């Protein structure tokens, strides 16, 4: 089935919708716009999407001229937005901004996902200044099933790695949190200080480093959009 076969209308809205509005496609575009280039990186942003369907959507976007697939370092295929794909950036960002402003927060906070939250935190984590030595931050979610409880961010001089398995380094900071509370902070619905005061988030470690880590923790790109609903 090609472009124009689903709705059978010449209208540009219908034609564009056949490319952009397939199930999961906007989220795949979100990941590409956020800087993910490799298959496994994109998967980390859409953990509930099957690898088979992700592969299919990437091929569809390539066929539509939205992305290029090219060999990258180590023989891995890298996916890059074309000029056509870049023009979708304001559309996807605008869709997210609309959702943040107009969708009831209680509905959003029903869909808690530690994998997506930690991946978002990792790619927006901005250590400034960078620590002279490696800094390991453990995130602990006591209320979740055991396999989702522990996550680690390893901050080096040049990168930040997200680990699902204990990397084996001494832990400098432990952030123990209720998943809903940390998601709410990430989305800009509540403040970190507010959640700490309420006992739903705790940051343990050397006081100076704990303060630095709080400043490294950046919010969602949509967090500062003014809300239109309570």
N, C-alpha and C positions, 0 to 999 in steps of 0.2 A: 504494500500500500504506500503510495507516494503522497507528497504534500498536495493538498487540495481534494483528497479522496474521502476524508472523514466528514467534513461539513458540506462539501460540495458547493461552496459559495466563493465568489470572486472577491468578496469584501476582505481588505487587508487584515482586519481584526480576526476573521475566521482563519485566514491563511497563517497568520503569526501564531494563533492559538494551537494550530496543529503541530507546530515546532516546539513551542514553549510550555504548553499546558498539559502535556502528558503526565501521568502519575509519576512522581519523584523528580521529573525533569527540573522544575524550579529549584529544588534542593541541590541537585547536581550542579546547576549553574551557580548557586550560592557558594558551593565549595570551590569551584573554579575561580570565581570572582574573589574569594577570600585568599587565594594564593596556592591552593592545592593543585599539584600537577601530575602526580602519580596515582595509579589505580588504588593502591592501598591507603594513600592519604585521603583520597576522596571517600573511600569506604569508611574511614574513621569518623567522618562527618555525617554519614548516613548509615549508622550501624544496623538499622533494622531493614535495610534494603539488601536483597539477595545479590551476590556477586554476578549471577547470570543476568539479572535485570539491569544492573549497573552497566555491564558490558554492552547490553543492547542499547541502553540510552546513550552511551558515549558514541556508539556507531551511528545512531540516528542523528546526533548533533554534528558529527563529522560529515555525514552525508548532506546535511542541510547547510554546511559551510560555516557553522557557528564555532567549531573548534578544529584545530589541526592536531593530528597524532604524529609524533616524530620520535625517533630514537634519542634517548637521553643517556646520561652517564650510567655505566655499568650495564648497558643493554636494556634498561627499563624504558618502556614507552612513556613519553610525557605528553600531556594534553594541555594545549595552550589556546586561549581565546583568539579568534581571528578578529579582524576589524568589525565584522558583523557581530561577533560575540561580545566585543567590548561595548557595542551600542546597547546591549541588553543590561549593562551594569546599572544605570539609573532606574530601569524598570524593576529589577530584582530588589535593589536597595529600597526603592519606593514602596514595593509590596511589603517588605519587612517593616518599614516605618508606619505604613497604614495599619498593619496588624498590631504593632505595639501601641499605637494611639487608640485604636477602636475596638480591639478584642478584649473582652473582660478578662482581667488578670487571673481570676479563679479558674477560668477555662484553660488558660495557658499553663498554670501550675498543676493541672491534673496530669500533664504529660511529662513527668519528670524522667530524665534520662542522664545517668551519671556519665556515660561514655561521651555523649555530645557535650555536656557541660565541661568536662575536663579537657576535651579537645579544643573547645572554644577558649577556655582559660589559657591553655598552653599557647595558642597562636596569638593571643593578645597580651601575653605576659611580657612586660617591658622592664627588665632590670636596669635601672639607671641611678647611680653608676653600676656597672657590672662588678660583681664581687671579684676580689683578687684570687680567691680560691673557690673551688667548686662548692656550691650550696645545694643541699638536698632538702626538699620540702615534701613531707608526707601529708596527704589528705586522707582523713579517716571519716567514713560515714557509718557510724555504729548502727543506725537503724536499717541498713540494707542487708540483703543476703550476703553471706560471707564472701562470695566471689566478686562482689562489687564494692566491698568496704574500703579497700586500700589502693591508693594511687600515689605515684611519686612524680614530682617535677625535679629534674636535675638541671640546675642552672650552671652553665659553664661560661667561659669568657666569650665564646662565639655563638652559642646556641642554647636552646632549652629543649630538653627531651622529656616526653611523657612516658612513664613506665607503668605497666600493669603488674609486673613482677618486681619484687624487691631488688633494686639494682645492687645492693650489697654495700652501699656507702653509709657512713655515719649520717644520721638524720639531724639536721640543724634546726628545723622548725616543724612542728606538728600542728596542722589545722584540722580540728575535729568539728564536724558540722552536721546539722540536719540538712539533708539534700534540698528540701523545699526552701529552707532559709537561704542557703548559698545561691540557689537558682534565682530566688527573688532579688538578692543583692546584685547578681550578675545582670539581671534584666532592668535594674534601676527602679524596682518597685519598692524596695526598702533599702536602708543604709547599712553598711557594715558595722558601724558603731552601734546602731540600734539593735542589730541581731546579736552582737557580742554582749550588750547590756542585758538582753533578754535571756542569755544563756544558751542560745541556739547555735552559736558559733564560738569556738575558743581557739586562740592562737598561742601556742606554748613554745618558748625558746628564749634565747638571749634577748632582752628587751630592745636593744638597739637594732638587732637584725629583724625582730618581729615588726618593728615600726617600718623598716625598709621594705619588708615583704608586702605590707599593706599598701605602700605606695607603688609597688610593682604590679599590683593586682588591678588590671584595667577592666572596665565594664564592657558589656556588649556595645556594638556600634550604634544600637538603637536605644540604649539606656537613657540618653539625654533628650530624646524626642518627647515633647510635652504630651502627656496622657489626656485623652478626651473622655475616658470613662473612669469610674472609681477603681 
